[in-house]
Amino acid sequence: MKLSKFILIFSLLAAAYGPAMARESFQDTSGRVSGIPAVPTAGTTVPVIYDPTGGPLEGRSELTGIAYLFNFYRWVPVDIELTLEQGCWSGTLDIPDSCALVALAFQSTYTVYPDAVDNNDDQGFIYIVNHADGHPMPGSALAWAILRKSSLGCGVINYFSPGYEEISSEAAHMWLNKEFERYQQYGLQFLRPMMDIVRSN
């Protein structure tokens, strides 16, 4: 499909499904994670400090840290090597130049179904990534939408619990519209999730 035709189709869909919607802000992450900036910058290395106190992994002698990176419209999982120091687990994370969003999770074991997971009580340890000039990276709004609306099947498998209350279709449309307004030149990169969001209404 040519990009011009894609833009026309999306414009019609946006008109039908994307009227002004209630604004939804990014949530604050838990105090159990520190070090990483609230809005990290692409292409930097950031510290990740995890304090399990009060969470589901408190008292564990071993655990695994995973960063799910939305790197130019593709999810890439990355292990975070953690060491235990004075009750906290610490490591570093290299954020790629094309990364738009980071979602952290801490698990008892590195498996698809670990016996204990800390994902900030289903709120997520989620960080929107900016370019060095302060603008959101390509994919940031889309990543937020597809991660928080897990029924689309485009996010991170098992990041949230089965009982997680996902965002509404209207909210997902709003974030998709933001993505398209900012980065319509990359529209072919997110054609499938765009169609999935439109059909979710």
Disulfide bonds with the S-S distance in Angstrom:
none
